[in-house]
Amino acid sequence: MNFDPISDYQAQTDHFPNHSCRPVIGITGNYGDKGCELAEGYWRSIEAAGGIPVALPPTDSPALLLSLLDRIDGLMLSGGADINPLYLGEEPLPALGNVNSRRDRGELLIVRLAYDRQIPILGICRGIQTLAAALGGSIHQDLASCLPEGTPLLKHSQEMARGAASHFIEAEEGSLVESLLGKRVAVNSFHHQAVREPGPLLRATAYAADGVIEAVESVEHKSVLGVQWHPECFILEGDKSMSPLFRWFVEECESYRRAVDTHNQVLTLDSHVDTPMFFDQGVRFDHRDPKVRVDMHKLTEGRMDAVVMAAYIKQEARTEEGLGLAQEKCDRLLYEIQEMVNGVRGAQLAYTPKDAFRLKAIGKKAVFLGVENGYAIGKDLARIEDLRRIGVTYMTLCHNGDNDICDSAMRSEKEWGGLSPFGREVVREMNRVGMMVDLSHAAESSFYDAIAESVSPVVCSHSSSRACCDHPRNLTDDQLRALADCGGVAQVTFYPSFLREDGAATIDDAVRHLMHMIEVAGIDHVGVGSDFDGDGGVPGLNSEAEMLNLTRRMIAEGLNTSQIRKIWGGNFIRVMSQTQYKGEVKL
């Protein structure tokens, strides 16, 4: 027999022109008589869909799991033995089958870690149950024992061939399963456990005739799908009816890989977060803190490089006492930001664009300082230079309510008709010291006055599109064009009521605003300012950990790496550079 390995290799790879860049998909292994095992159907299905399958050994080592997640683009949860009910706070029923606690611990942990990192996940049979268990749901230990007495139950553990369908499922309208496989799908079945409640992060999207949940998917616009049947068995038998499911999964993994590659190549900066508002609640920035949307873990999971952390000062009385208290609070918050960052090994304060690029190169997060509300300077122009020397990169002229500088977009009495005479001095002084003029929260009249007064480009660090959502905090198309004309930048924000009038916004709405703002102002004048921890955040973009989802959506919209680089901080950094270069205060 003649066998030419080189010719055979070429024949095998001709239909994979970019095979070296195919997504790597980790598949959890099962414990069998010979140790870790992986049934052929799992890896064959991934291979046929264009992915690179790798087997993940059962391990419960957090360090190893984190290292594995840095090397894969998707996670498939394979079938296998029952899940130990002790991990769900339940005692075992008599019908419980074999369990392997080590596998259970490892898979429950890796699901949570992968979910937090936006890694696409596909759970099969036991895998759907693992998904539910890991993400706050629950499972039936044994269908025959757990369902109400008298419930007619299908045979969910078939004895016919594994690649043969044994019952139908009904997919919900608009669900992922329906879009991939249709409304009514013939499936196989090899289980006696099942999902009881999907939990808060998943929703049931397909059912068997007896009401058993057959599929779940993410309620947060994430690439997460669980199915109760074994689609890989159909693939192994040459039946391609389940191929769309695996193609979808591999395509999602490829999208994730491209987003990660993009973040590795560009500086990613979020121009406005309000995390200091939570300092009085004992927030630990170096821990995963559920109270906040911005911490070191979430920045790392979202592969974000830099944030501008604002010292927010609520608009209060414009009395001598009120102005004095505002100044004191501003100074205290800026000090607390510096102390917090200095106490974290993986982060450092940044004062210039060069600092941000230097820190990215050594794997550290950059934290810039900002001030939200010019009320913080009182009536003292000298405060502006003081703040700049501390390292403040921008200051919003106002917040909600008029102040001594300008009229606000919200709760305004139109006191000044735009900038006050003092406000014009403020803008000129900010130009002089090299501090960016931030017009988020400013009334339209104040906006146009500031643009006319400023000799440096201005920014709107967290404002979205008025054409997409008619809210006074958003920017009209004319304002967006004016920003572009002066060389400035508008940063789309994720405050729900700024994205949709009814507040029921999702990542879809954020993308809609972003693309409209790019269309109107141009690719050189738009960026991202989340307003996380200032009530910003929507499903799909709920914290810094989920920022990869926005990059995936930008790629899907057809934006290339150069364009995404501008949106993810390039435009904002350009304005910062220009403003600081013109300014007299050099840090």
Stockholm file with secondary structure:
# STOCKHOLM 1.0

chainA/1-587         MNFDPISDYQAQTDHFPNHSCRPVIGITGNYGDKGCELAEGYWRSIEAAGGIPVALPPTDSPALLLSLLDRIDGLMLSGGADINPLYLGEEPLPALGNVNSRRDRGELLIVRLAYDRQIPILGICRGIQTLAAALGGSIHQDLASCLPEGTPLLKHSQEMARGAASHFIEAEEGSLVESLLGKRVAVNSFHHQAVREPGPLLRATAYAADGVIEAVESVEHKSVLGVQWHPECFILEGDKSMSPLFRWFVEECESYRRAVDTHNQVLTLDSHVDTPMFFDQGVRFDHRDPKVRVDMHKLTEGRMDAVVMAAYIKQEARTEEGLGLAQEKCDRLLYEIQEMVNGVRGAQLAYTPKDAFRLKAIGKKAVFLGVENGYAIGKDLARIEDLRRIGVTYMTLCHNGDNDICDSAMRSEKEWGGLSPFGREVVREMNRVGMMVDLSHAAESSFYDAIAESVSPVVCSHSSSRACCDHPRNLTDDQLRALADCGGVAQVTFYPSFLREDGAATIDDAVRHLMHMIEVAGIDHVGVGSDFDGDGGVPGLNSEAEMLNLTRRMIAEGLNTSQIRKIWGGNFIRVMSQTQYKGEVKL
#=GR chainA/1-587 SS CCCCHHHHHHHHHTTCTTGGGCCEEEEECEEETTEEECCHHHHHHHHHTTCEEEEECCCCCHHHHHHHHTTCSEEEECCCSBCCGGGGTCCCCTTCCCBCHHHHHHHHHHHHHHHHTTCCEEEETHHHHHHHHHTTCEEESCHHHHSCTTCCCCCCBCCSCTTSCCEEEEECTTCHHHHHHCSEEEECCBCSCEEEECCTTEEEEEEETTSCEEEEEESSSCSEEEESSCHHHHHHTTCGGGHHHHHHHHHHHHHHHHHHHHHHHSCCEEEEECGGGGGGGTCCTTSCCTTCSCSHHHHHHTTCCEEEEEEECCCCCCSHHHHHHHHHHHHHHHHHHHHHHHTCTTEEECCSHHHHHHHHHTTCEEEEEEEECGGGGTTCTHHHHHHHHHTEEEEESCCSSCCSSBCBSSSCCCSSSSBCHHHHHHHHHHHHHTCEEECTTBCHHHHHHHHHHCSSCCEETTCCBTTTSCCTTSBCHHHHHHHHHTTCEEEECCCHHHHCTTSCCCHHHHHHHHHHHHHHHCGGGEEECCCBTTTBCBTTBSSGGGHHHHHHHHHHTTCCHHHHHIIIIIHHHHHHHHHHHHSSCCC
#=GC SS_cons         CCCCHHHHHHHHHTTCTTGGGCCEEEEECEEETTEEECCHHHHHHHHHTTCEEEEECCCCCHHHHHHHHTTCSEEEECCCSBCCGGGGTCCCCTTCCCBCHHHHHHHHHHHHHHHHTTCCEEEETHHHHHHHHHTTCEEESCHHHHSCTTCCCCCCBCCSCTTSCCEEEEECTTCHHHHHHCSEEEECCBCSCEEEECCTTEEEEEEETTSCEEEEEESSSCSEEEESSCHHHHHHTTCGGGHHHHHHHHHHHHHHHHHHHHHHHSCCEEEEECGGGGGGGTCCTTSCCTTCSCSHHHHHHTTCCEEEEEEECCCCCCSHHHHHHHHHHHHHHHHHHHHHHHTCTTEEECCSHHHHHHHHHTTCEEEEEEEECGGGGTTCTHHHHHHHHHTEEEEESCCSSCCSSBCBSSSCCCSSSSBCHHHHHHHHHHHHHTCEEECTTBCHHHHHHHHHHCSSCCEETTCCBTTTSCCTTSBCHHHHHHHHHTTCEEEECCCHHHHCTTSCCCHHHHHHHHHHHHHHHCGGGEEECCCBTTTBCBTTBSSGGGHHHHHHHHHHTTCCHHHHHIIIIIHHHHHHHHHHHHSSCCC
//
